[in-house]
Amino acid sequence: MTPPVFLVETADLAADRVTVDGSEGRHAAVVRRIREGETVDLSDGLGLRARCTVSGVGRDHIVCAVVERSEEPAPRPRLTVVQALPKGDRGELAVEMMTEAGVDTVVPWAAERSVTRWKGDRAAKALAKWRATAREAAKQARRGRLPEVADLADRSAVAGLLAGADLGVVLHEGGAGRLAELDLPSGDGPGIVVVVGPEGGFSDAELDAFGAAGAVRALLGPSVLRTSTAGVAALAVLQARTGRW
């Protein structure tokens, strides 16, 4: 089994001995019950990873001796999923699964037909939940790079992302072809952006705007997936086809 991952600041990884304290230290010492002599990985979430041996354990911290360091290159092509806001806690579920499937950026989107609305204090709390979910899911998946969870986007912002992508895809049951059959770009540009619609579907205005931005409509398959599961299914297809998996 691969070692558990704990997140620390980049500067801390330059030392030969690293003390993991704060919430990460408490999680390691109390929740995970890490013991002296065990192997753990420390990461800055930006690609730098240190394989360590635990040399000491306190009530709310662990002390780690660095054995080796490695730098994980950013995967290419970059994979971004624009996720329409789902109902209830399905947003966190979508973020968790997409993080485990290797998404690079998640963009929450206030679609016209989204039932959920992020406004005022609720918006800040909901976004913080998505980001915390991505952080914890990345640790669970032993990722060395945390995915970015961007600020809430509107239709115009999503169209801008699609216009700047190497390939923009709108997952839509009216797509002429399958995602598994699209011509994919190389890994040198800004990457692939996939848009997942809300429970109520895309509006005509949204489809027009995204089409004008150069996006293509594509099917995942013969069945219609929930908005909270379509993103992870699309990532699985793209990860396999691009050789990232």
Secondary structure as a PSIPRED ss2 file (coil, helix, strand):
# PSIPRED VFORMAT (PSIPRED V4.0)

   1 M C   1.000  0.000  0.000
   2 T C   1.000  0.000  0.000
   3 P C   1.000  0.000  0.000
   4 P C   1.000  0.000  0.000
   5 V E   0.000  0.000  1.000
   6 F E   0.000  0.000  1.000
   7 L E   0.000  0.000  1.000
   8 V C   1.000  0.000  0.000
   9 E C   1.000  0.000  0.000
  10 T H   0.000  1.000  0.000
  11 A H   0.000  1.000  0.000
  12 D H   0.000  1.000  0.000
  13 L H   0.000  1.000  0.000
  14 A H   0.000  1.000  0.000
  15 A C   1.000  0.000  0.000
  16 D C   1.000  0.000  0.000
  17 R E   0.000  0.000  1.000
  18 V E   0.000  0.000  1.000
  19 T E   0.000  0.000  1.000
  20 V E   0.000  0.000  1.000
  21 D C   1.000  0.000  0.000
  22 G H   0.000  1.000  0.000
  23 S H   0.000  1.000  0.000
  24 E H   0.000  1.000  0.000
  25 G H   0.000  1.000  0.000
  26 R H   0.000  1.000  0.000
  27 H H   0.000  1.000  0.000
  28 A H   0.000  1.000  0.000
  29 A H   0.000  1.000  0.000
  30 V H   0.000  1.000  0.000
  31 V H   0.000  1.000  0.000
  32 R C   1.000  0.000  0.000
  33 R C   1.000  0.000  0.000
  34 I C   1.000  0.000  0.000
  35 R C   1.000  0.000  0.000
  36 E C   1.000  0.000  0.000
  37 G C   1.000  0.000  0.000
  38 E C   1.000  0.000  0.000
  39 T E   0.000  0.000  1.000
  40 V E   0.000  0.000  1.000
  41 D E   0.000  0.000  1.000
  42 L E   0.000  0.000  1.000
  43 S E   0.000  0.000  1.000
  44 D C   1.000  0.000  0.000
  45 G C   1.000  0.000  0.000
  46 L E   0.000  0.000  1.000
  47 G C   1.000  0.000  0.000
  48 L E   0.000  0.000  1.000
  49 R E   0.000  0.000  1.000
  50 A E   0.000  0.000  1.000
  51 R E   0.000  0.000  1.000
  52 C E   0.000  0.000  1.000
  53 T E   0.000  0.000  1.000
  54 V E   0.000  0.000  1.000
  55 S E   0.000  0.000  1.000
  56 G E   0.000  0.000  1.000
  57 V E   0.000  0.000  1.000
  58 G C   1.000  0.000  0.000
  59 R C   1.000  0.000  0.000
  60 D C   1.000  0.000  0.000
  61 H C   1.000  0.000  0.000
  62 I E   0.000  0.000  1.000
  63 V E   0.000  0.000  1.000
  64 C E   0.000  0.000  1.000
  65 A E   0.000  0.000  1.000
  66 V E   0.000  0.000  1.000
  67 V E   0.000  0.000  1.000
  68 E E   0.000  0.000  1.000
  69 R E   0.000  0.000  1.000
  70 S E   0.000  0.000  1.000
  71 E E   0.000  0.000  1.000
  72 E C   1.000  0.000  0.000
  73 P C   1.000  0.000  0.000
  74 A C   1.000  0.000  0.000
  75 P C   1.000  0.000  0.000
  76 R C   1.000  0.000  0.000
  77 P C   1.000  0.000  0.000
  78 R C   1.000  0.000  0.000
  79 L E   0.000  0.000  1.000
  80 T E   0.000  0.000  1.000
  81 V E   0.000  0.000  1.000
  82 V E   0.000  0.000  1.000
  83 Q E   0.000  0.000  1.000
  84 A E   0.000  0.000  1.000
  85 L C   1.000  0.000  0.000
  86 P C   1.000  0.000  0.000
  87 K C   1.000  0.000  0.000
  88 G C   1.000  0.000  0.000
  89 D C   1.000  0.000  0.000
  90 R H   0.000  1.000  0.000
  91 G H   0.000  1.000  0.000
  92 E H   0.000  1.000  0.000
  93 L H   0.000  1.000  0.000
  94 A H   0.000  1.000  0.000
  95 V H   0.000  1.000  0.000
  96 E H   0.000  1.000  0.000
  97 M H   0.000  1.000  0.000
  98 M H   0.000  1.000  0.000
  99 T H   0.000  1.000  0.000
 100 E H   0.000  1.000  0.000
 101 A C   1.000  0.000  0.000
 102 G C   1.000  0.000  0.000
 103 V C   1.000  0.000  0.000
 104 D C   1.000  0.000  0.000
 105 T E   0.000  0.000  1.000
 106 V E   0.000  0.000  1.000
 107 V E   0.000  0.000  1.000
 108 P E   0.000  0.000  1.000
 109 W E   0.000  0.000  1.000
 110 A C   1.000  0.000  0.000
 111 A C   1.000  0.000  0.000
 112 E C   1.000  0.000  0.000
 113 R C   1.000  0.000  0.000
 114 S C   1.000  0.000  0.000
 115 V C   1.000  0.000  0.000
 116 T C   1.000  0.000  0.000
 117 R C   1.000  0.000  0.000
 118 W C   1.000  0.000  0.000
 119 K C   1.000  0.000  0.000
 120 G H   0.000  1.000  0.000
 121 D H   0.000  1.000  0.000
 122 R H   0.000  1.000  0.000
 123 A H   0.000  1.000  0.000
 124 A H   0.000  1.000  0.000
 125 K H   0.000  1.000  0.000
 126 A H   0.000  1.000  0.000
 127 L H   0.000  1.000  0.000
 128 A H   0.000  1.000  0.000
 129 K H   0.000  1.000  0.000
 130 W H   0.000  1.000  0.000
 131 R H   0.000  1.000  0.000
 132 A H   0.000  1.000  0.000
 133 T H   0.000  1.000  0.000
 134 A H   0.000  1.000  0.000
 135 R H   0.000  1.000  0.000
 136 E H   0.000  1.000  0.000
 137 A H   0.000  1.000  0.000
 138 A H   0.000  1.000  0.000
 139 K H   0.000  1.000  0.000
 140 Q H   0.000  1.000  0.000
 141 A C   1.000  0.000  0.000
 142 R C   1.000  0.000  0.000
 143 R C   1.000  0.000  0.000
 144 G C   1.000  0.000  0.000
 145 R E   0.000  0.000  1.000
 146 L C   1.000  0.000  0.000
 147 P C   1.000  0.000  0.000
 148 E E   0.000  0.000  1.000
 149 V E   0.000  0.000  1.000
 150 A C   1.000  0.000  0.000
 151 D C   1.000  0.000  0.000
 152 L C   1.000  0.000  0.000
 153 A E   0.000  0.000  1.000
 154 D C   1.000  0.000  0.000
 155 R H   0.000  1.000  0.000
 156 S H   0.000  1.000  0.000
 157 A H   0.000  1.000  0.000
 158 V H   0.000  1.000  0.000
 159 A H   0.000  1.000  0.000
 160 G H   0.000  1.000  0.000
 161 L H   0.000  1.000  0.000
 162 L H   0.000  1.000  0.000
 163 A H   0.000  1.000  0.000
 164 G H   0.000  1.000  0.000
 165 A C   1.000  0.000  0.000
 166 D C   1.000  0.000  0.000
 167 L E   0.000  0.000  1.000
 168 G E   0.000  0.000  1.000
 169 V E   0.000  0.000  1.000
 170 V E   0.000  0.000  1.000
 171 L E   0.000  0.000  1.000
 172 H C   1.000  0.000  0.000
 173 E C   1.000  0.000  0.000
 174 G C   1.000  0.000  0.000
 175 G C   1.000  0.000  0.000
 176 A C   1.000  0.000  0.000
 177 G E   0.000  0.000  1.000
 178 R E   0.000  0.000  1.000
 179 L H   0.000  1.000  0.000
 180 A H   0.000  1.000  0.000
 181 E H   0.000  1.000  0.000
 182 L C   1.000  0.000  0.000
 183 D C   1.000  0.000  0.000
 184 L C   1.000  0.000  0.000
 185 P C   1.000  0.000  0.000
 186 S C   1.000  0.000  0.000
 187 G C   1.000  0.000  0.000
 188 D C   1.000  0.000  0.000
 189 G C   1.000  0.000  0.000
 190 P C   1.000  0.000  0.000
 191 G C   1.000  0.000  0.000
 192 I E   0.000  0.000  1.000
 193 V E   0.000  0.000  1.000
 194 V E   0.000  0.000  1.000
 195 V E   0.000  0.000  1.000
 196 V E   0.000  0.000  1.000
 197 G C   1.000  0.000  0.000
 198 P C   1.000  0.000  0.000
 199 E C   1.000  0.000  0.000
 200 G C   1.000  0.000  0.000
 201 G C   1.000  0.000  0.000
 202 F C   1.000  0.000  0.000
 203 S C   1.000  0.000  0.000
 204 D H   0.000  1.000  0.000
 205 A H   0.000  1.000  0.000
 206 E H   0.000  1.000  0.000
 207 L H   0.000  1.000  0.000
 208 D H   0.000  1.000  0.000
 209 A H   0.000  1.000  0.000
 210 F H   0.000  1.000  0.000
 211 G H   0.000  1.000  0.000
 212 A H   0.000  1.000  0.000
 213 A C   1.000  0.000  0.000
 214 G C   1.000  0.000  0.000
 215 A C   1.000  0.000  0.000
 216 V E   0.000  0.000  1.000
 217 R E   0.000  0.000  1.000
 218 A E   0.000  0.000  1.000
 219 L E   0.000  0.000  1.000
 220 L C   1.000  0.000  0.000
 221 G C   1.000  0.000  0.000
 222 P C   1.000  0.000  0.000
 223 S C   1.000  0.000  0.000
 224 V C   1.000  0.000  0.000
 225 L C   1.000  0.000  0.000
 226 R C   1.000  0.000  0.000
 227 T H   0.000  1.000  0.000
 228 S H   0.000  1.000  0.000
 229 T H   0.000  1.000  0.000
 230 A H   0.000  1.000  0.000
 231 G H   0.000  1.000  0.000
 232 V H   0.000  1.000  0.000
 233 A H   0.000  1.000  0.000
 234 A H   0.000  1.000  0.000
 235 L H   0.000  1.000  0.000
 236 A H   0.000  1.000  0.000
 237 V H   0.000  1.000  0.000
 238 L H   0.000  1.000  0.000
 239 Q H   0.000  1.000  0.000
 240 A H   0.000  1.000  0.000
 241 R H   0.000  1.000  0.000
 242 T H   0.000  1.000  0.000
 243 G C   1.000  0.000  0.000
 244 R C   1.000  0.000  0.000
 245 W C   1.000  0.000  0.000
